[in-house]
Amino acid sequence: MIGFGWASAGQIAEAIRRREISAFEALDGQLDRIAQRDPGLWSVVTLDADGARRRTEAADKALAAGEVWGRLHGVGVTVEDLPGGDA
């Protein structure tokens, strides 16, 4: 896998499915990157790290049981929130 900071969601998902990394490890990498790069940018306004950790633990357990939730199983995402609901 290429360096985590430059990996696509598909590459991260593939590494998780191959068990090269866990979903939890991928999340830690994403959270570290946010902590390093976001101060001063304020691009991530609301961060639910605890909820994300719970969900990645569930994703890792599901994968260990042979369950795959979809093509991006275990990959963290961000959601853009536009003020006023305008798109």
PyMOL Python script that loads the backbone (N, CA, C, O; Angstrom):
from pymol import cmd

cmd.read_pdbstr("""\
ATOM      1  N   MET A   1       0.854  -1.181   0.000  1.00  0.00           N
ATOM      2  CA  MET A   1       0.000   0.000   0.000  1.00  0.00           C
ATOM      3  C   MET A   1       0.894   1.235   0.000  1.00  0.00           C
ATOM      4  O   MET A   1       1.933   1.256   0.660  1.00  0.00           O
ATOM      5  N   ILE A   2       0.486   2.269  -0.745  1.00  0.00           N
ATOM      6  CA  ILE A   2       1.248   3.507  -0.757  1.00  0.00           C
ATOM      7  C   ILE A   2       1.089   4.214   0.581  1.00  0.00           C
ATOM      8  O   ILE A   2       0.254   3.827   1.400  1.00  0.00           O
ATOM      9  N   GLY A   3       1.892   5.252   0.802  1.00  0.00           N
ATOM     10  CA  GLY A   3       1.808   5.985   2.064  1.00  0.00           C
ATOM     11  C   GLY A   3       0.381   6.337   2.433  1.00  0.00           C
ATOM     12  O   GLY A   3      -0.393   6.772   1.580  1.00  0.00           O
ATOM     13  N   PHE A   4       0.027   6.155   3.681  1.00  0.00           N
ATOM     14  CA  PHE A   4      -1.355   6.315   4.125  1.00  0.00           C
ATOM     15  C   PHE A   4      -1.954   7.659   3.715  1.00  0.00           C
ATOM     16  O   PHE A   4      -3.111   7.722   3.298  1.00  0.00           O
ATOM     17  N   GLY A   5      -1.179   8.723   3.830  1.00  0.00           N
ATOM     18  CA  GLY A   5      -1.706  10.045   3.507  1.00  0.00           C
ATOM     19  C   GLY A   5      -2.097  10.216   2.051  1.00  0.00           C
ATOM     20  O   GLY A   5      -2.853  11.127   1.715  1.00  0.00           O
ATOM     21  N   TRP A   6      -1.595   9.358   1.192  1.00  0.00           N
ATOM     22  CA  TRP A   6      -1.875   9.473  -0.239  1.00  0.00           C
ATOM     23  C   TRP A   6      -2.709   8.309  -0.757  1.00  0.00           C
ATOM     24  O   TRP A   6      -2.978   8.241  -1.957  1.00  0.00           O
ATOM     25  N   ALA A   7      -3.116   7.412   0.093  1.00  0.00           N
ATOM     26  CA  ALA A   7      -3.899   6.249  -0.330  1.00  0.00           C
ATOM     27  C   ALA A   7      -5.342   6.656  -0.603  1.00  0.00           C
ATOM     28  O   ALA A   7      -5.900   7.512   0.084  1.00  0.00           O
ATOM     29  N   SER A   8      -5.931   6.035  -1.608  1.00  0.00           N
ATOM     30  CA  SER A   8      -7.342   6.266  -1.903  1.00  0.00           C
ATOM     31  C   SER A   8      -8.196   5.444  -0.933  1.00  0.00           C
ATOM     32  O   SER A   8      -7.700   4.539  -0.262  1.00  0.00           O
ATOM     33  N   ALA A   9      -9.474   5.773  -0.874  1.00  0.00           N
ATOM     34  CA  ALA A   9     -10.390   4.994  -0.038  1.00  0.00           C
ATOM     35  C   ALA A   9     -10.397   3.534  -0.466  1.00  0.00           C
ATOM     36  O   ALA A   9     -10.461   2.635   0.372  1.00  0.00           O
ATOM     37  N   GLY A  10     -10.332   3.300  -1.781  1.00  0.00           N
ATOM     38  CA  GLY A  10     -10.307   1.929  -2.286  1.00  0.00           C
ATOM     39  C   GLY A  10      -9.056   1.174  -1.863  1.00  0.00           C
ATOM     40  O   GLY A  10      -9.124  -0.009  -1.530  1.00  0.00           O
ATOM     41  N   GLN A  11      -7.915   1.852  -1.874  1.00  0.00           N
ATOM     42  CA  GLN A  11      -6.671   1.212  -1.443  1.00  0.00           C
ATOM     43  C   GLN A  11      -6.705   0.900   0.053  1.00  0.00           C
ATOM     44  O   GLN A  11      -6.236  -0.154   0.481  1.00  0.00           O
ATOM     45  N   ILE A  12      -7.249   1.797   0.828  1.00  0.00           N
ATOM     46  CA  ILE A  12      -7.366   1.553   2.272  1.00  0.00           C
ATOM     47  C   ILE A  12      -8.307   0.379   2.521  1.00  0.00           C
ATOM     48  O   ILE A  12      -8.008  -0.500   3.328  1.00  0.00           O
ATOM     49  N   ALA A  13      -9.447   0.367   1.825  1.00  0.00           N
ATOM     50  CA  ALA A  13     -10.409  -0.735   1.986  1.00  0.00           C
ATOM     51  C   ALA A  13      -9.784  -2.070   1.605  1.00  0.00           C
ATOM     52  O   ALA A  13      -9.992  -3.075   2.286  1.00  0.00           O
ATOM     53  N   GLU A  14      -9.024  -2.080   0.528  1.00  0.00           N
ATOM     54  CA  GLU A  14      -8.355  -3.318   0.102  1.00  0.00           C
ATOM     55  C   GLU A  14      -7.356  -3.783   1.152  1.00  0.00           C
ATOM     56  O   GLU A  14      -7.274  -4.977   1.441  1.00  0.00           O
ATOM     57  N   ALA A  15      -6.592  -2.848   1.728  1.00  0.00           N
ATOM     58  CA  ALA A  15      -5.622  -3.208   2.772  1.00  0.00           C
ATOM     59  C   ALA A  15      -6.334  -3.765   4.001  1.00  0.00           C
ATOM     60  O   ALA A  15      -5.821  -4.676   4.650  1.00  0.00           O
ATOM     61  N   ILE A  16      -7.500  -3.232   4.324  1.00  0.00           N
ATOM     62  CA  ILE A  16      -8.282  -3.744   5.456  1.00  0.00           C
ATOM     63  C   ILE A  16      -8.781  -5.151   5.148  1.00  0.00           C
ATOM     64  O   ILE A  16      -8.662  -6.049   5.982  1.00  0.00           O
ATOM     65  N   ARG A  17      -9.341  -5.348   3.949  1.00  0.00           N
ATOM     66  CA  ARG A  17      -9.838  -6.687   3.572  1.00  0.00           C
ATOM     67  C   ARG A  17      -8.721  -7.721   3.573  1.00  0.00           C
ATOM     68  O   ARG A  17      -8.936  -8.871   3.957  1.00  0.00           O
ATOM     69  N   ARG A  18      -7.536  -7.317   3.148  1.00  0.00           N
ATOM     70  CA  ARG A  18      -6.382  -8.237   3.129  1.00  0.00           C
ATOM     71  C   ARG A  18      -5.748  -8.385   4.504  1.00  0.00           C
ATOM     72  O   ARG A  18      -4.824  -9.176   4.692  1.00  0.00           O
ATOM     73  N   ARG A  19      -6.243  -7.633   5.442  1.00  0.00           N
ATOM     74  CA  ARG A  19      -5.755  -7.622   6.826  1.00  0.00           C
ATOM     75  C   ARG A  19      -4.303  -7.152   6.927  1.00  0.00           C
ATOM     76  O   ARG A  19      -3.557  -7.572   7.812  1.00  0.00           O
ATOM     77  N   GLU A  20      -3.917  -6.260   5.987  1.00  0.00           N
ATOM     78  CA  GLU A  20      -2.606  -5.611   6.074  1.00  0.00           C
ATOM     79  C   GLU A  20      -2.645  -4.555   7.180  1.00  0.00           C
ATOM     80  O   GLU A  20      -1.636  -4.290   7.833  1.00  0.00           O
ATOM     81  N   ILE A  21      -3.806  -3.966   7.377  1.00  0.00           N
ATOM     82  CA  ILE A  21      -4.074  -3.037   8.478  1.00  0.00           C
ATOM     83  C   ILE A  21      -5.489  -3.316   8.957  1.00  0.00           C
ATOM     84  O   ILE A  21      -6.299  -3.877   8.218  1.00  0.00           O
ATOM     85  N   SER A  22      -5.788  -2.929  10.186  1.00  0.00           N
ATOM     86  CA  SER A  22      -7.154  -3.049  10.682  1.00  0.00           C
ATOM     87  C   SER A  22      -7.885  -1.739  10.410  1.00  0.00           C
ATOM     88  O   SER A  22      -7.260  -0.708  10.160  1.00  0.00           O
ATOM     89  N   ALA A  23      -9.193  -1.789  10.459  1.00  0.00           N
ATOM     90  CA  ALA A  23      -9.983  -0.565  10.318  1.00  0.00           C
ATOM     91  C   ALA A  23      -9.609   0.410  11.434  1.00  0.00           C
ATOM     92  O   ALA A  23      -9.566   1.622  11.224  1.00  0.00           O
ATOM     93  N   PHE A  24      -9.340  -0.133  12.618  1.00  0.00           N
ATOM     94  CA  PHE A  24      -8.962   0.703  13.759  1.00  0.00           C
ATOM     95  C   PHE A  24      -7.635   1.413  13.490  1.00  0.00           C
ATOM     96  O   PHE A  24      -7.492   2.595  13.803  1.00  0.00           O
ATOM     97  N   GLU A  25      -6.663   0.701  12.910  1.00  0.00           N
ATOM     98  CA  GLU A  25      -5.372   1.318  12.569  1.00  0.00           C
ATOM     99  C   GLU A  25      -5.542   2.392  11.494  1.00  0.00           C
ATOM    100  O   GLU A  25      -4.909   3.446  11.554  1.00  0.00           O
ATOM    101  N   ALA A  26      -6.402   2.112  10.511  1.00  0.00           N
ATOM    102  CA  ALA A  26      -6.664   3.101   9.467  1.00  0.00           C
ATOM    103  C   ALA A  26      -7.280   4.352  10.075  1.00  0.00           C
ATOM    104  O   ALA A  26      -6.905   5.469   9.717  1.00  0.00           O
ATOM    105  N   LEU A  27      -8.222   4.172  10.989  1.00  0.00           N
ATOM    106  CA  LEU A  27      -8.841   5.317  11.658  1.00  0.00           C
ATOM    107  C   LEU A  27      -7.804   6.109  12.442  1.00  0.00           C
ATOM    108  O   LEU A  27      -7.787   7.338  12.374  1.00  0.00           O
ATOM    109  N   ASP A  28      -6.946   5.429  13.181  1.00  0.00           N
ATOM    110  CA  ASP A  28      -5.899   6.138  13.931  1.00  0.00           C
ATOM    111  C   ASP A  28      -5.046   6.984  12.991  1.00  0.00           C
ATOM    112  O   ASP A  28      -4.687   8.112  13.328  1.00  0.00           O
ATOM    113  N   GLY A  29      -4.719   6.449  11.819  1.00  0.00           N
ATOM    114  CA  GLY A  29      -3.963   7.209  10.835  1.00  0.00           C
ATOM    115  C   GLY A  29      -4.733   8.438  10.365  1.00  0.00           C
ATOM    116  O   GLY A  29      -4.160   9.516  10.210  1.00  0.00           O
ATOM    117  N   GLN A  30      -6.018   8.274  10.143  1.00  0.00           N
ATOM    118  CA  GLN A  30      -6.846   9.402   9.713  1.00  0.00           C
ATOM    119  C   GLN A  30      -6.949  10.451  10.810  1.00  0.00           C
ATOM    120  O   GLN A  30      -6.856  11.649  10.540  1.00  0.00           O
ATOM    121  N   LEU A  31      -7.141  10.006  12.042  1.00  0.00           N
ATOM    122  CA  LEU A  31      -7.247  10.958  13.157  1.00  0.00           C
ATOM    123  C   LEU A  31      -5.922  11.691  13.371  1.00  0.00           C
ATOM    124  O   LEU A  31      -5.913  12.886  13.664  1.00  0.00           O
ATOM    125  N   ASP A  32      -4.812  10.981  13.227  1.00  0.00           N
ATOM    126  CA  ASP A  32      -3.498  11.628  13.342  1.00  0.00           C
ATOM    127  C   ASP A  32      -3.327  12.688  12.262  1.00  0.00           C
ATOM    128  O   ASP A  32      -2.832  13.784  12.525  1.00  0.00           O
ATOM    129  N   ARG A  33      -3.736  12.352  11.061  1.00  0.00           N
ATOM    130  CA  ARG A  33      -3.616  13.305   9.946  1.00  0.00           C
ATOM    131  C   ARG A  33      -4.478  14.547  10.193  1.00  0.00           C
ATOM    132  O   ARG A  33      -4.045  15.667   9.919  1.00  0.00           O
ATOM    133  N   ILE A  34      -5.679  14.353  10.703  1.00  0.00           N
ATOM    134  CA  ILE A  34      -6.541  15.493  11.033  1.00  0.00           C
ATOM    135  C   ILE A  34      -5.878  16.353  12.098  1.00  0.00           C
ATOM    136  O   ILE A  34      -5.859  17.579  11.989  1.00  0.00           O
ATOM    137  N   ALA A  35      -5.331  15.707  13.132  1.00  0.00           N
ATOM    138  CA  ALA A  35      -4.681  16.445  14.224  1.00  0.00           C
ATOM    139  C   ALA A  35      -3.479  17.244  13.719  1.00  0.00           C
ATOM    140  O   ALA A  35      -3.221  18.349  14.197  1.00  0.00           O
ATOM    141  N   GLN A  36      -2.751  16.691  12.759  1.00  0.00           N
ATOM    142  CA  GLN A  36      -1.555  17.359  12.232  1.00  0.00           C
ATOM    143  C   GLN A  36      -1.895  18.479  11.250  1.00  0.00           C
ATOM    144  O   GLN A  36      -1.253  19.529  11.256  1.00  0.00           O
ATOM    145  N   ARG A  37      -2.897  18.257  10.413  1.00  0.00           N
ATOM    146  CA  ARG A  37      -3.144  19.165   9.296  1.00  0.00           C
ATOM    147  C   ARG A  37      -4.290  20.146   9.514  1.00  0.00           C
ATOM    148  O   ARG A  37      -4.315  21.201   8.880  1.00  0.00           O
ATOM    149  N   ASP A  38      -5.231  19.830  10.388  1.00  0.00           N
ATOM    150  CA  ASP A  38      -6.437  20.654  10.472  1.00  0.00           C
ATOM    151  C   ASP A  38      -6.309  21.922  11.316  1.00  0.00           C
ATOM    152  O   ASP A  38      -7.003  22.895  11.019  1.00  0.00           O
ATOM    153  N   PRO A  39      -5.472  21.971  12.343  1.00  0.00           N
ATOM    154  CA  PRO A  39      -5.411  23.212  13.119  1.00  0.00           C
ATOM    155  C   PRO A  39      -5.141  24.415  12.212  1.00  0.00           C
ATOM    156  O   PRO A  39      -4.216  24.413  11.400  1.00  0.00           O
ATOM    157  N   GLY A  40      -5.962  25.420  12.375  1.00  0.00           N
ATOM    158  CA  GLY A  40      -5.841  26.606  11.548  1.00  0.00           C
ATOM    159  C   GLY A  40      -6.652  26.538  10.267  1.00  0.00           C
ATOM    160  O   GLY A  40      -6.999  27.574   9.701  1.00  0.00           O
ATOM    161  N   LEU A  41      -6.960  25.335   9.803  1.00  0.00           N
ATOM    162  CA  LEU A  41      -7.807  25.185   8.613  1.00  0.00           C
ATOM    163  C   LEU A  41      -9.277  25.132   8.987  1.00  0.00           C
ATOM    164  O   LEU A  41     -10.135  25.630   8.259  1.00  0.00           O
ATOM    165  N   TRP A  42      -9.554  24.528  10.121  1.00  0.00           N
ATOM    166  CA  TRP A  42     -10.919  24.326  10.628  1.00  0.00           C
ATOM    167  C   TRP A  42     -11.813  23.632   9.603  1.00  0.00           C
ATOM    168  O   TRP A  42     -12.991  23.963   9.472  1.00  0.00           O
ATOM    169  N   SER A  43     -11.250  22.679   8.885  1.00  0.00           N
ATOM    170  CA  SER A  43     -12.042  21.951   7.890  1.00  0.00           C
ATOM    171  C   SER A  43     -12.887  20.851   8.520  1.00  0.00           C
ATOM    172  O   SER A  43     -13.908  20.453   7.960  1.00  0.00           O
ATOM    173  N   VAL A  44     -12.467  20.362   9.679  1.00  0.00           N
ATOM    174  CA  VAL A  44     -13.257  19.365  10.403  1.00  0.00           C
ATOM    175  C   VAL A  44     -13.793  20.060  11.646  1.00  0.00           C
ATOM    176  O   VAL A  44     -13.068  20.289  12.614  1.00  0.00           O
ATOM    177  N   VAL A  45     -15.082  20.389  11.596  1.00  0.00           N
ATOM    178  CA  VAL A  45     -15.689  21.164  12.675  1.00  0.00           C
ATOM    179  C   VAL A  45     -16.169  20.255  13.799  1.00  0.00           C
ATOM    180  O   VAL A  45     -15.947  20.547  14.974  1.00  0.00           O
ATOM    181  N   THR A  46     -16.822  19.160  13.445  1.00  0.00           N
ATOM    182  CA  THR A  46     -17.335  18.210  14.430  1.00  0.00           C
ATOM    183  C   THR A  46     -16.651  16.877  14.195  1.00  0.00           C
ATOM    184  O   THR A  46     -16.746  16.300  13.112  1.00  0.00           O
ATOM    185  N   LEU A  47     -15.967  16.398  15.206  1.00  0.00           N
ATOM    186  CA  LEU A  47     -15.231  15.142  15.086  1.00  0.00           C
ATOM    187  C   LEU A  47     -15.740  14.187  16.167  1.00  0.00           C
ATOM    188  O   LEU A  47     -15.624  14.468  17.360  1.00  0.00           O
ATOM    189  N   ASP A  48     -16.303  13.064  15.740  1.00  0.00           N
ATOM    190  CA  ASP A  48     -16.802  12.051  16.672  1.00  0.00           C
ATOM    191  C   ASP A  48     -15.819  10.879  16.695  1.00  0.00           C
ATOM    192  O   ASP A  48     -16.109   9.796  16.189  1.00  0.00           O
ATOM    193  N   ALA A  49     -14.658  11.119  17.289  1.00  0.00           N
ATOM    194  CA  ALA A  49     -13.613  10.091  17.323  1.00  0.00           C
ATOM    195  C   ALA A  49     -14.065   8.858  18.098  1.00  0.00           C
ATOM    196  O   ALA A  49     -13.776   7.734  17.688  1.00  0.00           O
ATOM    197  N   ASP A  50     -14.775   9.054  19.220  1.00  0.00           N
ATOM    198  CA  ASP A  50     -15.229   7.900  20.009  1.00  0.00           C
ATOM    199  C   ASP A  50     -16.225   7.050  19.226  1.00  0.00           C
ATOM    200  O   ASP A  50     -16.140   5.822  19.238  1.00  0.00           O
ATOM    201  N   GLY A  51     -17.160   7.693  18.553  1.00  0.00           N
ATOM    202  CA  GLY A  51     -18.124   6.962  17.729  1.00  0.00           C
ATOM    203  C   GLY A  51     -17.437   6.241  16.585  1.00  0.00           C
ATOM    204  O   GLY A  51     -17.795   5.111  16.255  1.00  0.00           O
ATOM    205  N   ALA A  52     -16.453   6.888  15.978  1.00  0.00           N
ATOM    206  CA  ALA A  52     -15.705   6.270  14.885  1.00  0.00           C
ATOM    207  C   ALA A  52     -14.926   5.064  15.388  1.00  0.00           C
ATOM    208  O   ALA A  52     -14.854   4.041  14.707  1.00  0.00           O
ATOM    209  N   ARG A  53     -14.347   5.177  16.571  1.00  0.00           N
ATOM    210  CA  ARG A  53     -13.603   4.038  17.137  1.00  0.00           C
ATOM    211  C   ARG A  53     -14.531   2.854  17.401  1.00  0.00           C
ATOM    212  O   ARG A  53     -14.179   1.709  17.118  1.00  0.00           O
ATOM    213  N   ARG A  54     -15.710   3.131  17.941  1.00  0.00           N
ATOM    214  CA  ARG A  54     -16.669   2.041  18.185  1.00  0.00           C
ATOM    215  C   ARG A  54     -17.046   1.354  16.871  1.00  0.00           C
ATOM    216  O   ARG A  54     -17.117   0.127  16.798  1.00  0.00           O
ATOM    217  N   ARG A  55     -17.282   2.151  15.850  1.00  0.00           N
ATOM    218  CA  ARG A  55     -17.702   1.600  14.561  1.00  0.00           C
ATOM    219  C   ARG A  55     -16.575   0.808  13.897  1.00  0.00           C
ATOM    220  O   ARG A  55     -16.833  -0.227  13.281  1.00  0.00           O
ATOM    221  N   THR A  56     -15.334   1.275  14.011  1.00  0.00           N
ATOM    222  CA  THR A  56     -14.234   0.529  13.402  1.00  0.00           C
ATOM    223  C   THR A  56     -13.958  -0.768  14.160  1.00  0.00           C
ATOM    224  O   THR A  56     -13.560  -1.765  13.558  1.00  0.00           O
ATOM    225  N   GLU A  57     -14.164  -0.761  15.471  1.00  0.00           N
ATOM    226  CA  GLU A  57     -14.028  -2.018  16.224  1.00  0.00           C
ATOM    227  C   GLU A  57     -15.063  -3.026  15.730  1.00  0.00           C
ATOM    228  O   GLU A  57     -14.759  -4.208  15.564  1.00  0.00           O
ATOM    229  N   ALA A  58     -16.289  -2.552  15.498  1.00  0.00           N
ATOM    230  CA  ALA A  58     -17.339  -3.432  14.976  1.00  0.00           C
ATOM    231  C   ALA A  58     -16.985  -3.912  13.569  1.00  0.00           C
ATOM    232  O   ALA A  58     -17.240  -5.066  13.225  1.00  0.00           O
ATOM    233  N   ALA A  59     -16.397  -3.031  12.753  1.00  0.00           N
ATOM    234  CA  ALA A  59     -16.002  -3.415  11.393  1.00  0.00           C
ATOM    235  C   ALA A  59     -14.922  -4.492  11.423  1.00  0.00           C
ATOM    236  O   ALA A  59     -14.964  -5.442  10.641  1.00  0.00           O
ATOM    237  N   ASP A  60     -13.959  -4.343  12.322  1.00  0.00           N
ATOM    238  CA  ASP A  60     -12.898  -5.354  12.439  1.00  0.00           C
ATOM    239  C   ASP A  60     -13.458  -6.685  12.919  1.00  0.00           C
ATOM    240  O   ASP A  60     -13.056  -7.736  12.419  1.00  0.00           O
ATOM    241  N   LYS A  61     -14.375  -6.661  13.878  1.00  0.00           N
ATOM    242  CA  LYS A  61     -14.993  -7.905  14.362  1.00  0.00           C
ATOM    243  C   LYS A  61     -15.804  -8.575  13.261  1.00  0.00           C
ATOM    244  O   LYS A  61     -15.756  -9.795  13.107  1.00  0.00           O
ATOM    245  N   ALA A  62     -16.546  -7.784  12.497  1.00  0.00           N
ATOM    246  CA  ALA A  62     -17.352  -8.335  11.407  1.00  0.00           C
ATOM    247  C   ALA A  62     -16.453  -8.993  10.361  1.00  0.00           C
ATOM    248  O   ALA A  62     -16.747 -10.090   9.888  1.00  0.00           O
ATOM    249  N   LEU A  63     -15.363  -8.325  10.004  1.00  0.00           N
ATOM    250  CA  LEU A  63     -14.443  -8.883   9.013  1.00  0.00           C
ATOM    251  C   LEU A  63     -13.830 -10.188   9.514  1.00  0.00           C
ATOM    252  O   LEU A  63     -13.673 -11.141   8.750  1.00  0.00           O
ATOM    253  N   ALA A  64     -13.489 -10.225  10.790  1.00  0.00           N
ATOM    254  CA  ALA A  64     -12.926 -11.450  11.380  1.00  0.00           C
ATOM    255  C   ALA A  64     -13.932 -12.602  11.319  1.00  0.00           C
ATOM    256  O   ALA A  64     -13.544 -13.768  11.254  1.00  0.00           O
ATOM    257  N   ALA A  65     -15.226 -12.267  11.341  1.00  0.00           N
ATOM    258  CA  ALA A  65     -16.276 -13.279  11.265  1.00  0.00           C
ATOM    259  C   ALA A  65     -16.665 -13.596   9.822  1.00  0.00           C
ATOM    260  O   ALA A  65     -17.603 -14.356   9.583  1.00  0.00           O
ATOM    261  N   GLY A  66     -15.941 -13.010   8.855  1.00  0.00           N
ATOM    262  CA  GLY A  66     -16.218 -13.286   7.456  1.00  0.00           C
ATOM    263  C   GLY A  66     -17.289 -12.406   6.843  1.00  0.00           C
ATOM    264  O   GLY A  66     -17.743 -12.667   5.729  1.00  0.00           O
ATOM    265  N   GLU A  67     -17.694 -11.380   7.548  1.00  0.00           N
ATOM    266  CA  GLU A  67     -18.742 -10.470   7.089  1.00  0.00           C
ATOM    267  C   GLU A  67     -18.105  -9.242   6.427  1.00  0.00           C
ATOM    268  O   GLU A  67     -17.196  -8.632   6.991  1.00  0.00           O
ATOM    269  N   VAL A  68     -18.578  -8.885   5.244  1.00  0.00           N
ATOM    270  CA  VAL A  68     -18.104  -7.671   4.576  1.00  0.00           C
ATOM    271  C   VAL A  68     -19.313  -6.786   4.330  1.00  0.00           C
ATOM    272  O   VAL A  68     -20.297  -7.215   3.727  1.00  0.00           O
ATOM    273  N   TRP A  69     -19.232  -5.545   4.801  1.00  0.00           N
ATOM    274  CA  TRP A  69     -20.359  -4.615   4.723  1.00  0.00           C
ATOM    275  C   TRP A  69     -20.457  -3.880   3.406  1.00  0.00           C
ATOM    276  O   TRP A  69     -21.427  -3.157   3.177  1.00  0.00           O
ATOM    277  N   GLY A  70     -19.501  -4.043   2.556  1.00  0.00           N
ATOM    278  CA  GLY A  70     -19.513  -3.347   1.271  1.00  0.00           C
ATOM    279  C   GLY A  70     -18.096  -3.037   0.834  1.00  0.00           C
ATOM    280  O   GLY A  70     -17.132  -3.414   1.501  1.00  0.00           O
ATOM    281  N   ARG A  71     -17.975  -2.350  -0.288  1.00  0.00           N
ATOM    282  CA  ARG A  71     -16.661  -2.109  -0.895  1.00  0.00           C
ATOM    283  C   ARG A  71     -15.745  -1.256  -0.030  1.00  0.00           C
ATOM    284  O   ARG A  71     -14.524  -1.387  -0.121  1.00  0.00           O
ATOM    285  N   LEU A  72     -16.298  -0.392   0.802  1.00  0.00           N
ATOM    286  CA  LEU A  72     -15.478   0.478   1.645  1.00  0.00           C
ATOM    287  C   LEU A  72     -15.539   0.062   3.118  1.00  0.00           C
ATOM    288  O   LEU A  72     -15.409   0.894   4.017  1.00  0.00           O
ATOM    289  N   HIS A  73     -15.735  -1.209   3.342  1.00  0.00           N
ATOM    290  CA  HIS A  73     -15.812  -1.752   4.703  1.00  0.00           C
ATOM    291  C   HIS A  73     -14.632  -1.268   5.542  1.00  0.00           C
ATOM    292  O   HIS A  73     -13.475  -1.515   5.204  1.00  0.00           O
ATOM    293  N   GLY A  74     -14.939  -0.573   6.643  1.00  0.00           N
ATOM    294  CA  GLY A  74     -13.917  -0.150   7.595  1.00  0.00           C
ATOM    295  C   GLY A  74     -13.242   1.173   7.295  1.00  0.00           C
ATOM    296  O   GLY A  74     -12.393   1.618   8.068  1.00  0.00           O
ATOM    297  N   VAL A  75     -13.600   1.819   6.180  1.00  0.00           N
ATOM    298  CA  VAL A  75     -12.961   3.081   5.793  1.00  0.00           C
ATOM    299  C   VAL A  75     -13.750   4.247   6.406  1.00  0.00           C
ATOM    300  O   VAL A  75     -14.968   4.334   6.251  1.00  0.00           O
ATOM    301  N   GLY A  76     -13.042   5.131   7.095  1.00  0.00           N
ATOM    302  CA  GLY A  76     -13.675   6.308   7.675  1.00  0.00           C
ATOM    303  C   GLY A  76     -13.993   7.350   6.615  1.00  0.00           C
ATOM    304  O   GLY A  76     -13.314   7.438   5.591  1.00  0.00           O
ATOM    305  N   VAL A  77     -15.022   8.132   6.866  1.00  0.00           N
ATOM    306  CA  VAL A  77     -15.427   9.184   5.927  1.00  0.00           C
ATOM    307  C   VAL A  77     -15.679  10.481   6.687  1.00  0.00           C
ATOM    308  O   VAL A  77     -15.894  10.486   7.899  1.00  0.00           O
ATOM    309  N   THR A  78     -15.646  11.569   5.942  1.00  0.00           N
ATOM    310  CA  THR A  78     -16.102  12.848   6.474  1.00  0.00           C
ATOM    311  C   THR A  78     -17.309  13.277   5.663  1.00  0.00           C
ATOM    312  O   THR A  78     -17.458  12.898   4.502  1.00  0.00           O
ATOM    313  N   VAL A  79     -18.158  14.060   6.273  1.00  0.00           N
ATOM    314  CA  VAL A  79     -19.366  14.534   5.627  1.00  0.00           C
ATOM    315  C   VAL A  79     -19.373  16.053   5.660  1.00  0.00           C
ATOM    316  O   VAL A  79     -19.178  16.661   6.712  1.00  0.00           O
ATOM    317  N   GLU A  80     -19.598  16.657   4.511  1.00  0.00           N
ATOM    318  CA  GLU A  80     -19.632  18.110   4.437  1.00  0.00           C
ATOM    319  C   GLU A  80     -20.995  18.594   4.928  1.00  0.00           C
ATOM    320  O   GLU A  80     -22.036  18.070   4.530  1.00  0.00           O
ATOM    321  N   ASP A  81     -20.968  19.590   5.788  1.00  0.00           N
ATOM    322  CA  ASP A  81     -22.173  20.186   6.334  1.00  0.00           C
ATOM    323  C   ASP A  81     -22.231  21.638   5.873  1.00  0.00           C
ATOM    324  O   ASP A  81     -21.423  22.464   6.297  1.00  0.00           O
ATOM    325  N   LEU A  82     -23.178  21.940   5.015  1.00  0.00           N
ATOM    326  CA  LEU A  82     -23.288  23.288   4.478  1.00  0.00           C
ATOM    327  C   LEU A  82     -24.237  24.112   5.343  1.00  0.00           C
ATOM    328  O   LEU A  82     -25.337  23.655   5.653  1.00  0.00           O
ATOM    329  N   PRO A  83     -23.831  25.317   5.739  1.00  0.00           N
ATOM    330  CA  PRO A  83     -24.706  26.179   6.544  1.00  0.00           C
ATOM    331  C   PRO A  83     -26.017  26.449   5.816  1.00  0.00           C
ATOM    332  O   PRO A  83     -26.034  26.681   4.607  1.00  0.00           O
ATOM    333  N   GLY A  84     -27.089  26.416   6.552  1.00  0.00           N
ATOM    334  CA  GLY A  84     -28.391  26.743   5.999  1.00  0.00           C
ATOM    335  C   GLY A  84     -29.008  25.656   5.127  1.00  0.00           C
ATOM    336  O   GLY A  84     -30.104  25.834   4.597  1.00  0.00           O
ATOM    337  N   GLY A  85     -28.318  24.543   4.978  1.00  0.00           N
ATOM    338  CA  GLY A  85     -28.855  23.442   4.206  1.00  0.00           C
ATOM    339  C   GLY A  85     -28.825  23.664   2.703  1.00  0.00           C
ATOM    340  O   GLY A  85     -29.389  22.864   1.956  1.00  0.00           O
ATOM    341  N   ASP A  86     -28.186  24.727   2.241  1.00  0.00           N
ATOM    342  CA  ASP A  86     -28.106  24.993   0.801  1.00  0.00           C
ATOM    343  C   ASP A  86     -27.075  24.065   0.172  1.00  0.00           C
ATOM    344  O   ASP A  86     -26.020  23.812   0.752  1.00  0.00           O
ATOM    345  N   ALA A  87     -27.380  23.572  -0.991  1.00  0.00           N
ATOM    346  CA  ALA A  87     -26.425  22.712  -1.694  1.00  0.00           C
ATOM    347  C   ALA A  87     -25.825  23.417  -2.874  1.00  0.00           C
ATOM    348  O   ALA A  87     -24.998  22.842  -3.582  1.00  0.00           O
TER     349      ALA A  87
END
""", "prot")
cmd.dss("prot")
cmd.show_as("cartoon", "prot")
cmd.util.cbc("prot")
cmd.orient("prot")
